[in-house]
Amino acid sequence: MKKKSIVFLVLVFMLMMPSAFAAAPPKNMVILDAKSNHSFVSVRFLNGFDGNQVVWNEASKQIAITHGSVHIAMTLGQKAASVNEQALVLQDAPFRDNGSIYVPLQILSKELGYQLQWLKESNAVKISASESSSLLPVVTRTAGQNLSKPVISEKKTFKVSGRAFNVQMVTVSLMHPQVQMDVVLAGNTPGKVEDLSSIAKRSGATVAMNGTFFDAYTSGSYKAPYGYILSKGDIKMASSGDKRVIFTYDENQLASLIAGADFQSKYSQGLIEGGLQAGPRLLVDGKVSLNVKQEGFKDPKILTGGGARSALGITKDHKLILLTTGGATIPQLAEIMRQAGAYQAMNLDGGASSGLYYNGKYLTTPGRKISNAIVIKVQ
């Protein structure tokens, strides 16, 4: 009995370790096969979810999933499987993708009673069990397909209202196993300011962009940031009652934009790992959508004044667009983000704060020290 227990623990340990030949993704996700339109989830996610015990045997390529009295056995690359030793044929075979083993969601839904809710706006699936639920980003690709580059930097020109706007644009593949996102305070303390390049370098970041508004013109040493700022699950700066849009992401880097009024309920559910608040929101589901009064902006020139701009966008396929441009009004910036391919988008602090750092140098140089930044690490 003791020997069997040791073998079991070794197999579980093997399951949780990355492959020696490919880095296992640190994020959980659902893969939607581009050919069959069928969905798969990793055994890494299943192990421990809703009390599951999952064992992977590298030698035999077998996957064993145990939940209470239900025992599911599958083999990598084969449709032949069993449930409680009763043979069945799977709709799709389990496969290996970039170091992780994926199994079809269909059998889990049928045999374990998992409920699947597809969320169009965030391109995610909510998997609900008797005592657990989890929200996973959906990535559409063919099994074994090569991953896209983690970060792409481009100079582009967009035509809006008869004008040409030159932009600096960095696109980040949030689901790439090497990519990690964070929000960093200047000096790691609310109220301090620091060069964007300095924030990036001490964070080990490949990409960094300025974040929320802050009191840049006070003569005092404390330059208060405005809006929520969160990092690693903790609220670094609170802003109760603020209606402006908040950029958030969870532990799987599933990014979304939420109204300020919805923040507390989402945060209390443990659904926010990091984020920051700015605005106004520029795009909703791929369409220009500006409602500055609802977000609480009172400046009468908010929609007519032009200047240096920073914005972020989220694409349907879980990429983050970080973009800077000059001389644009908020409506023009919204159209630029739409043309850039964003599905959801929001404005960040602009003017002299606008800055974009990539691969050791500025693409757009800020005109002052800033209060906080979004950083992207490529490990």
C-alpha positions as CSV (number, residue, x, y, z in Angstrom):
1,M,0.0,0.0,0.0
2,K,2.8,2.4,0.9
3,K,4.5,1.8,-2.4
4,K,1.3,2.5,-4.3
5,S,0.9,5.8,-2.4
6,I,4.4,6.9,-3.3
7,V,3.8,6.1,-7.0
8,F,0.6,8.0,-6.9
9,L,2.3,11.1,-5.5
10,V,5.1,10.9,-8.0
11,L,2.6,10.8,-10.8
12,V,0.7,13.8,-9.5
13,F,4.0,15.7,-9.1
14,M,4.8,14.8,-12.7
15,L,1.4,16.1,-13.8
16,M,2.0,19.5,-12.2
17,M,5.6,19.9,-13.5
18,P,6.3,21.5,-16.9
19,S,7.6,19.4,-19.8
20,A,11.4,19.4,-20.2
21,F,10.9,20.2,-23.8
22,A,8.2,22.9,-23.8
23,A,7.2,25.5,-21.2
24,A,3.8,24.7,-19.7
25,P,1.4,27.6,-19.7
26,P,1.0,29.1,-16.3
27,K,-2.5,30.2,-17.2
28,N,-5.6,28.1,-17.4
29,M,-7.7,28.3,-20.5
30,V,-10.2,26.5,-22.8
31,I,-8.9,25.7,-26.2
32,L,-11.6,25.8,-28.9
33,D,-10.4,23.7,-31.8
34,A,-10.6,25.8,-35.0
35,K,-11.5,22.8,-37.2
36,S,-14.0,20.9,-35.1
37,N,-15.4,23.8,-33.0
38,H,-15.1,21.5,-29.9
39,S,-13.7,22.6,-26.6
40,F,-10.9,21.2,-24.4
41,V,-9.5,22.0,-20.9
42,S,-6.2,21.2,-19.4
43,V,-5.7,18.5,-16.8
44,R,-3.6,21.1,-14.9
45,F,-6.9,23.0,-14.3
46,L,-8.9,19.9,-13.5
47,N,-6.5,18.7,-10.8
48,G,-8.1,20.0,-7.6
49,F,-11.1,21.7,-9.3
50,D,-14.2,20.6,-7.5
51,G,-12.3,18.0,-5.5
52,N,-10.9,16.2,-8.6
53,Q,-7.8,14.1,-8.4
54,V,-6.0,13.8,-11.8
55,V,-3.1,11.5,-12.5
56,W,-1.0,11.6,-15.7
57,N,1.2,8.6,-16.5
58,E,3.9,9.7,-19.0
59,A,4.9,6.1,-19.8
60,S,1.5,4.8,-20.8
61,K,0.1,8.3,-21.9
62,Q,-2.9,7.7,-19.7
63,I,-5.0,10.2,-17.9
64,A,-7.0,9.2,-14.8
65,I,-9.7,11.6,-13.4
66,T,-11.4,10.7,-10.1
67,H,-14.3,12.6,-8.6
68,G,-16.0,10.9,-5.8
69,S,-17.3,7.6,-7.2
70,V,-16.7,8.6,-10.8
71,H,-13.5,7.4,-12.5
72,I,-12.7,8.5,-16.0
73,A,-9.8,7.0,-17.9
74,M,-8.4,8.4,-21.2
75,T,-5.3,8.0,-23.3
76,L,-3.4,10.7,-25.1
77,G,-4.3,10.7,-28.8
78,Q,-7.0,8.0,-28.5
79,K,-10.8,8.2,-28.6
80,A,-11.2,5.0,-26.6
81,A,-11.9,5.7,-23.0
82,S,-13.8,4.4,-20.0
83,V,-16.1,5.6,-17.2
84,N,-16.1,3.4,-14.1
85,E,-14.5,0.7,-16.3
86,Q,-17.3,0.9,-18.8
87,A,-15.9,1.4,-22.3
88,L,-16.9,4.4,-24.4
89,V,-15.8,6.3,-27.5
90,L,-14.9,10.0,-27.1
91,Q,-16.0,12.6,-29.5
92,D,-12.4,13.9,-29.5
93,A,-9.1,12.5,-28.4
94,P,-7.0,14.2,-25.6
95,F,-3.9,16.0,-27.0
96,R,-0.8,17.7,-25.8
97,D,-0.4,21.4,-26.6
98,N,2.6,23.5,-25.6
99,G,3.5,21.3,-22.7
100,S,0.0,20.7,-21.3
101,I,-2.4,17.8,-21.7
102,Y,-6.0,18.8,-22.8
103,V,-9.1,16.7,-22.5
104,P,-12.5,17.2,-24.1
105,L,-15.0,19.3,-22.1
106,Q,-17.9,17.3,-23.5
107,I,-17.2,14.2,-21.4
108,L,-16.7,16.2,-18.2
109,S,-20.0,18.0,-18.8
110,K,-21.8,14.7,-19.3
111,E,-20.1,12.5,-16.7
112,L,-19.4,15.1,-13.9
113,G,-22.4,17.4,-14.5
114,Y,-20.3,20.5,-15.2
115,Q,-22.4,23.4,-16.5
116,L,-20.8,25.5,-19.2
117,Q,-21.8,29.2,-19.8
118,W,-20.2,31.0,-22.8
119,L,-19.6,34.7,-22.2
120,K,-19.4,36.5,-25.6
121,E,-18.2,39.9,-24.3
122,S,-15.1,38.5,-22.6
123,N,-14.7,35.4,-24.9
124,A,-14.6,33.1,-21.9
125,V,-16.4,30.0,-20.5
126,K,-17.7,29.8,-16.9
127,I,-17.4,26.2,-15.7
128,S,-19.7,25.5,-12.8
129,A,-19.7,22.4,-10.6
130,S,-21.5,21.5,-7.5
131,E,-19.2,23.4,-5.2
132,S,-16.8,25.2,-7.5
133,S,-16.8,27.6,-10.5
134,S,-14.1,29.1,-12.6
135,L,-14.0,31.6,-15.5
136,L,-11.5,30.5,-18.2
137,P,-10.5,32.5,-21.4
138,V,-11.2,30.8,-24.7
139,V,-8.4,30.5,-27.2
140,T,-9.3,29.3,-30.7
141,R,-6.5,27.4,-32.4
142,T,-5.7,24.0,-33.9
143,A,-3.9,21.5,-31.6
144,G,-0.2,21.9,-31.9
145,Q,-0.4,25.2,-33.7
146,N,2.7,27.4,-33.1
147,L,2.2,30.2,-30.7
148,S,2.2,33.8,-31.9
149,K,5.0,36.1,-30.7
150,P,4.4,37.3,-27.1
151,V,4.9,41.0,-28.0
152,I,4.7,42.9,-31.3
153,S,5.7,46.6,-31.7
154,E,4.5,48.6,-34.7
155,K,4.4,52.1,-36.0
156,K,1.1,52.7,-37.8
157,T,-1.0,55.4,-39.4
158,F,-4.8,55.6,-39.1
159,K,-7.0,58.0,-41.0
160,V,-9.8,59.5,-38.9
161,S,-12.1,62.4,-40.0
162,G,-9.8,63.3,-42.9
163,R,-6.7,63.4,-40.6
164,A,-3.8,61.0,-40.5
165,F,-2.7,60.0,-37.0
166,N,0.7,58.4,-36.4
167,V,0.7,55.9,-33.5
168,Q,3.0,53.7,-31.6
169,M,1.4,50.4,-30.9
170,V,2.4,47.4,-28.9
171,T,0.3,44.2,-29.0
172,V,0.7,41.7,-26.2
173,S,-0.6,38.1,-26.4
174,L,-1.9,37.7,-22.9
175,M,-2.4,33.9,-23.2
176,H,1.2,33.3,-24.2
177,P,2.9,31.2,-21.5
178,Q,5.9,33.7,-21.2
179,V,3.7,36.8,-20.7
180,Q,2.9,38.1,-17.2
181,M,1.1,41.4,-16.5
182,D,1.2,43.7,-13.5
183,V,0.3,47.2,-12.4
184,V,3.1,49.0,-10.6
185,L,3.1,52.1,-8.4
186,A,5.9,54.7,-8.6
187,G,8.2,53.9,-5.7
188,N,5.7,51.1,-4.8
189,T,3.8,53.7,-2.9
190,P,0.7,55.8,-3.6
191,G,1.5,59.4,-4.1
192,K,5.0,59.0,-5.4
193,V,6.2,59.7,-9.0
194,E,8.9,58.0,-11.0
195,D,10.2,57.9,-14.6
196,L,8.3,55.3,-16.7
197,S,11.6,53.8,-17.8
198,S,12.7,53.4,-14.2
199,I,9.4,51.6,-13.3
200,A,9.9,49.3,-16.2
201,K,13.6,48.5,-15.5
202,R,13.1,47.8,-11.8
203,S,10.1,45.6,-12.6
204,G,12.0,43.6,-15.2
205,A,9.4,44.7,-17.8
206,T,9.7,44.4,-21.6
207,V,6.7,46.8,-22.0
208,A,5.4,49.6,-19.8
209,M,2.7,52.3,-20.3
210,N,1.5,55.1,-18.1
211,G,-1.7,54.3,-16.2
212,T,-4.2,56.3,-14.1
213,F,-4.7,60.1,-13.7
214,F,-3.0,61.7,-10.8
215,D,-2.4,65.1,-9.2
216,A,0.6,66.1,-11.3
217,Y,0.4,69.8,-10.6
218,T,0.4,70.0,-6.8
219,S,3.4,71.7,-5.2
220,G,3.3,69.1,-2.4
221,S,5.4,65.9,-2.4
222,Y,2.3,63.7,-2.3
223,K,0.8,63.5,-5.8
224,A,-2.4,61.5,-5.3
225,P,-3.4,59.0,-8.0
226,Y,-7.1,59.0,-8.9
227,G,-9.1,55.8,-9.2
228,Y,-8.6,52.2,-8.2
229,I,-5.2,50.6,-8.5
230,L,-4.7,46.9,-7.9
231,S,-1.8,44.5,-8.1
232,K,-1.5,40.8,-7.2
233,G,-5.0,40.7,-5.8
234,D,-4.5,43.7,-3.4
235,I,-6.1,47.1,-3.6
236,K,-3.1,49.6,-3.6
237,M,-5.4,52.6,-4.0
238,A,-9.1,52.7,-3.3
239,S,-11.7,55.0,-5.0
240,S,-15.1,54.1,-3.6
241,G,-18.1,55.5,-5.6
242,D,-16.0,56.4,-8.7
243,K,-18.0,55.5,-11.8
244,R,-15.2,55.6,-14.3
245,V,-14.3,52.4,-16.2
246,I,-11.7,50.1,-14.7
247,F,-9.4,47.8,-16.6
248,T,-9.1,44.5,-14.7
249,Y,-7.6,41.0,-15.2
250,D,-7.8,37.8,-13.2
251,E,-5.3,35.1,-12.3
252,N,-5.4,33.7,-15.8
253,Q,-4.9,37.2,-17.4
254,L,-8.5,37.3,-18.7
255,A,-8.8,41.0,-19.2
256,S,-12.0,43.0,-19.1
257,L,-13.4,46.5,-18.7
258,I,-16.0,47.1,-16.0
259,A,-17.9,50.0,-14.7
260,G,-16.7,51.5,-11.5
261,A,-20.1,50.7,-9.9
262,D,-19.5,47.0,-10.5
263,F,-16.0,46.9,-8.9
264,Q,-16.9,45.9,-5.3
265,S,-19.0,42.9,-6.3
266,K,-16.4,41.6,-8.7
267,Y,-13.6,42.1,-6.3
268,S,-15.4,40.4,-3.4
269,Q,-15.9,37.3,-5.6
270,G,-12.1,37.1,-6.0
271,L,-12.3,37.8,-9.7
272,I,-9.8,40.6,-9.9
273,E,-6.0,40.0,-9.7
274,G,-5.0,43.5,-10.9
275,G,-6.1,46.6,-12.7
276,L,-6.5,50.4,-12.8
277,Q,-9.2,53.0,-13.3
278,A,-9.1,55.8,-15.8
279,G,-11.4,56.4,-18.7
280,P,-13.5,57.4,-20.5
281,R,-14.4,54.1,-22.1
282,L,-13.9,54.2,-25.9
283,L,-15.3,51.0,-27.3
284,V,-17.9,48.5,-26.3
285,D,-18.0,45.2,-28.3
286,G,-16.1,46.7,-31.2
287,K,-18.2,49.9,-31.5
288,V,-17.4,53.5,-30.5
289,S,-19.3,54.1,-27.3
290,L,-18.7,57.4,-25.3
291,N,-20.8,58.2,-22.2
292,V,-18.6,60.6,-20.3
293,K,-21.4,62.0,-18.1
294,Q,-22.4,58.6,-16.9
295,E,-18.7,58.0,-15.9
296,G,-18.6,61.2,-14.0
297,F,-16.4,63.4,-16.2
298,K,-17.3,67.0,-15.8
299,D,-14.9,68.9,-18.1
300,P,-16.9,70.4,-20.9
301,K,-14.0,70.0,-23.3
302,I,-13.5,66.3,-22.5
303,L,-14.7,65.3,-26.0
304,T,-13.4,68.3,-28.0
305,G,-9.9,69.0,-26.7
306,G,-7.0,67.4,-28.5
307,G,-3.7,66.2,-27.0
308,A,-1.2,63.4,-26.5
309,R,-3.1,60.2,-25.7
310,S,-2.5,56.8,-24.2
311,A,-5.1,54.1,-24.6
312,L,-5.5,50.4,-24.0
313,G,-7.6,47.9,-25.9
314,I,-8.6,44.3,-25.6
315,T,-9.1,42.1,-28.7
316,K,-11.5,39.2,-29.1
317,D,-8.6,36.7,-29.0
318,H,-7.1,38.0,-25.7
319,K,-4.5,40.4,-26.9
320,L,-3.8,43.7,-25.2
321,I,-3.2,46.7,-27.4
322,L,-1.2,49.6,-25.8
323,L,-1.2,52.7,-28.0
324,T,0.0,56.3,-28.0
325,T,-0.7,59.1,-30.4
326,G,-0.6,62.9,-30.5
327,G,-3.2,65.6,-31.1
328,A,-6.3,63.3,-30.9
329,T,-9.6,64.1,-29.3
330,I,-11.3,61.4,-27.3
331,P,-13.8,60.5,-30.2
332,Q,-10.8,60.4,-32.6
333,L,-8.9,58.1,-30.2
334,A,-11.9,55.8,-30.0
335,E,-12.0,55.4,-33.8
336,I,-8.2,54.8,-33.8
337,M,-8.6,52.0,-31.3
338,R,-11.4,50.5,-33.4
339,Q,-9.3,50.5,-36.5
340,A,-6.4,49.1,-34.5
341,G,-8.5,46.0,-33.8
342,A,-9.7,46.5,-30.3
343,Y,-13.0,45.0,-29.2
344,Q,-13.1,46.8,-25.8
345,A,-11.0,50.0,-25.2
346,M,-10.4,52.8,-22.7
347,N,-8.5,56.0,-22.4
348,L,-5.6,56.4,-19.9
349,D,-3.9,59.5,-18.5
350,G,-2.6,61.6,-21.4
351,G,-0.8,64.9,-22.0
352,A,2.7,65.0,-20.5
353,S,2.0,61.6,-18.8
354,S,1.6,59.8,-22.1
355,G,4.4,57.3,-22.5
356,L,5.2,53.9,-24.0
357,Y,8.3,51.9,-23.3
358,Y,9.4,48.8,-25.1
359,N,12.5,46.6,-25.1
360,G,14.8,49.0,-23.2
361,K,13.8,52.3,-24.8
362,Y,11.0,54.8,-25.2
363,L,8.6,54.6,-28.2
364,T,6.8,57.6,-26.7
365,T,8.7,59.6,-24.1
366,P,6.6,61.1,-21.3
367,G,7.1,64.7,-20.4
368,R,7.1,64.1,-16.7
369,K,7.4,61.5,-14.0
370,I,4.3,59.4,-13.6
371,S,2.3,57.8,-10.8
372,N,1.7,54.3,-11.9
373,A,2.1,52.0,-15.0
374,I,0.9,48.8,-16.6
375,V,3.9,46.5,-17.1
376,I,4.4,43.4,-19.2
377,K,7.1,40.9,-18.4
378,V,8.2,38.3,-20.9
379,Q,9.9,35.5,-19.0
